[in-house]
Amino acid sequence: MSDLVRIGSRASKLAKTQVTEWLTPLAAQFPGVRFKREIILEGGDQDRVTPTLAEVAKTAGGSAFSTNQEEALVTGRVDVIVHSLKDLPTSVYEATALLTTPGPREDVRDVLCGATLDGLPQGARVGTGAPRRVAQLLALRPDLEVVPIRGNVPGRLARTKGRDRLDAVVLAAAGLNRLGLMPEIHQVLDPAVFPPSPGQGALGIQVRTGSPAAQLLAGTGDMQVDVCVRAERALLAELHGGCSVPVGAWGRIGPDGLLHLSAAVTSLNGATQVTAASAGPVDDPEKLGACVAADLLEQGAAGILAEIRKP
């Protein structure tokens, strides 16, 4: 088995912080292994002009935030990729696999930065580039003007300052916490009414199937975190969704020891929203994800998603 493991990630400070978060316990667990980092630029990092990530992904012929990294993994440039799991499509490249999700999982919730929902005036301008966040914001506050923004966490936070400032922006608590950038004025949004992206707050560790790195790291990860994100991603897969569709899902293990999953699909204008929730044994998260997805589809989620996918 090689004593060198090459780890790929995106170039942002957040991506580097996530690699450090994952590597710190591993370095102690595998003292004889040298871990080397590699930076891989993605379409979403290189193209800062195209307004939406869905358009970037279409141009790149894959995901805006994972395609180039997966290619580097398949071709052997790197041995492991550390992703933000919410950015990774539910179908990974052939001959690759996700390891058991590492723990602990960061905060799954979204944060309204610069204001509170009740404190925003009528017609306030709120920045976010994520269709799910746009839809869920408008479901709660249809009067808001949602302004598309992209970029790294500090850059999006900066949009609440300056001459053309926005009244607020929506960001993931996980990124804010990892970078120590939680603003003084903010509101953490309740995942029961503002369910996060599937996999939000979790890391996705991708390897080549059967590789020395896959064998080395096979026993790592946190099973409780893993079953939660597997349920969320199974639901998303059943809905044929990705990071460009307004699907929110929140999995957690309750005091009863059962795996609980709640989810919502929301039209882009916020006018229509269907929700579903269920619980099941922790040993079959994919079945729970499929069950909650079927409930959403019965309530009309397919029509909402079909409307969004129209050219």
N, C-alpha and C positions, 0 to 999 in steps of 0.2 A: 504494500500500500504506500502511495506517495506521501512524503512528509511535507508537500507543498499543496495548499488548497487556494486556488485563485477565486476571489469573490468579486462579482460584478454588481454595480449599482449605478443609479443615475448620479448626476454631478452636484445636485443641490446640497446645501448644508443639512437639510432634513434627511435626505437619502444617506448621507455620510453618518449622521447621528444614529439612524436606524441600524446601519451596519455595526457601529460601535456597540449599540444596545444588544444586538444578537451575539457579537463576537466576545464580549467581555466574559460571560460565563464559560464559553467554549474554550477560550485560551487557557483557563485553569483546568478544564476537564481533559484537554488534549495538549499537554505541555510539550510533547515532541513534534507537534505539527506547526508549520509556519503558514500563516494565513496572509495572503497578499491581495491587496485591493486593486480593482480595475474600474475606471470610470467609463461608462458607456452612454453616449448622448442619444436621446430619443427624439422622435419627431415633435413631441409636445414641448421639448426643451429647446429645440433649434428653431421652430416656427413660433414666433411670438406675435405674429401679425394676424393670422387666421382667427376669427372671433370665437369659434367653438371647437372643443376637442373632438367632437364627432366629425367635423370637416377635416381636422388634422389627421384623424385615424383613417378616413377615406383616402386621403392623399398618400398616406404612408402604406396603405394596403394592409392594415392591421390595427393594433392598439397604439394610441398616442404615447403611451408610457411603458410599453413592455416589448414591442416587436423587435427592436434592435438588440435588447438584452437577451431575449430568447434565442435569436440567431447566433449571438456570441456563445451561448451555452451549447447549442447544437453543434456548432463548428469546432468546439474545443478551445476557444479563446479563454473561456473561464470555466470553472467547475461548479460554481454555485451562483445563483442570483438572489439578492435580497430585495424583495418588492414591498411596496405598500400593497397589501392584499386587495384592497378595494380597486386598485388600478389594473389588476390582472384579470383577463377574460376567464370565464368559467371553463373554457376548453384550452388547455395548455398544449404546447407543441408536442408532436409525436416523439416518442423516445425520451420524454422528460416527465417528471413527476414532482408534486409538492410533498415535502416532508411534513411530518406532524407539526402543526402550527406552534411556534414558540410562545411561551408565556413569561410573565403575565401580559395580558392584552391591555393596551392603553385605553383611555376613556373612549367609548364608542360614539359619544354625543357630538352634535354640532353646536357651535357657539355663535351668537349674534354679537359682533364686536363693535363697540362704539355707542351702543344704545340698548334699550330693552324693547320688546315688542309693544308693550303698552305705552312706552314712552315715545315711540316714533310718531311724528305728526302725520296727519292725512297726506297722502301722496309722497311720502318720504322716499328717497332714492337709496336703494339697498343693492350692494354689489355681490354677485356670485355668477360663476360661469357654468354651474352644474344644473342640468335640467331638473333633477330631483329636488334640489334646494329651491329652485325657481318655483316649481309647482307647489311644493309644500308651504313656502312662504305665502304665495297667493291664496292658497286654501285657507290660511289663517288670517291674512290681511289683504283682501283683493284690491284695496286702494293703493298699495305700494307700487312704485315704479322700480322694477328690477333691472339693474344695469349689468350687462355681461362684463366680467373681468377675468383675467387669467394671470398666471405668473406664480412666483414663489410666495411663501407665507409672508415674509417681511414686505414684499412689494404690494401684496393685496391689503395688508394692514395699513400701509401708508396711504391708501386711497381714502381713508377717513380723515385725512389732514390736507391742508393746502387750499388753493383757490377754488379748484373744481371738486371739492371734497364731497364724498358720499356721506349720507347720514349713518350708515352702518355697512358692514360686510359680514358674510357668513363663512366661517372656516371650521375645520375639524378640530375638536378639542385635543385630539392626539398630537397633531402637528404643533399646536400652540404649546402644549405641555412639554413635548420633546425639545423644543427650542427655547423654552422659558419665556414665551412672548405673550402670555395671557394678558390682555389689556385691562386697565383698571375698571373701565366701564364695559360691562358685558352681561349677557344672559345665556346660561347654558340651557339648551332647548331639550325639553323632556322627550326621550326617545319613544315614549308611549304615544305621543301625538306628532312627533317629528322623527320618524324612524330613520336611522342612518343608512348609508350605502352598505350593502353586504360586504363584510370583511373589514369595515372601517375600524381603525385602531389596531389591527392585527398585522403582523408581518407574514409574507409568503416566501418560503424558502424553496427555491426550485433547483433541481439537480437533473443530470442525465441519468436515466434509468440504468441501474446496474454498474454505475461508475464507482471508482474507489472512494470518491467523496460521498456518494450516496450510501455506500456501505459503512463508511466511517461515522456518518451523522444519523444513521437509521434509528438509533435509540434516543435521539434528542426530541425536544418539544413537550408540549403540555396537552394532555388528552382532553381536559375539560375545555380549554380554549378551542381546541381543534374541532370538537363536535359542534360547538356553537357556530363557528364560521362555515363548517361543512353544511349545516342546515340552511344557513343564509344563502350560500352559493348554489346549493341544490335548488332552492326556490327560484333564484335568478335564472338558472339554467332552464328550468321548466317553463319560465315565461319568455325564454329566448331573449333575455335582456343583456345589457352590458352597462358600462359606466355612463352611457349617453342616454339612458332611459330613466324615467322618474319612478324607480322602484326602491323602496326603503324596506329594510328587514333588520330585526333585532332578536338575536338568539341569546339565551342565558339559562343557566341551571338554577332552578328555584330551590327554596328551602325544603321542598318535597322530594328533591333528588331527581325530578323530571327535567327534561329539556323543554324549555318554553320558547316559542317562536311567534312573533307578531310581525305583520308586514302591511304595507300600503302601496297602492298604485294610484297615481294622481295625474289628472290631465294637466297639460302645460300651463293652462290658464287658471288652474286651481279650482275650477268650477265643479269638477267631478272627482270624487275620491272613493275607492273601495278599500276596505280593510278586512283583515282576517287574523286569527290567532288560534293556536292549538298547543298541546303539550304531548310529549311521548317519551319513551325510554331513551336514555342517552346512547344506547348501542346501535341505533339506526337513525342517525340524523338526516340522511338523504330521504328516508321515507316521510319524516315530518316535514321537510322542505317541500316535497312533492304534494303532500296533503294540503298544506296551507296555500300553495300555488293553485291547486285545483279549486279551492274555495274562492280565491280571488278571481279566477277565470269564470266561475259560475256566476259571480256577481257583476261581470262585465269588464274585467281587466283587459281581455283580448281586444275589445273595441277601442279602449283608450290607447293601448299600445299600437294598434293598427293605424289609428289616426296620426299618431306621432311619427310613425315610420313612412308615411306618405311622402313621395318625392316633392 
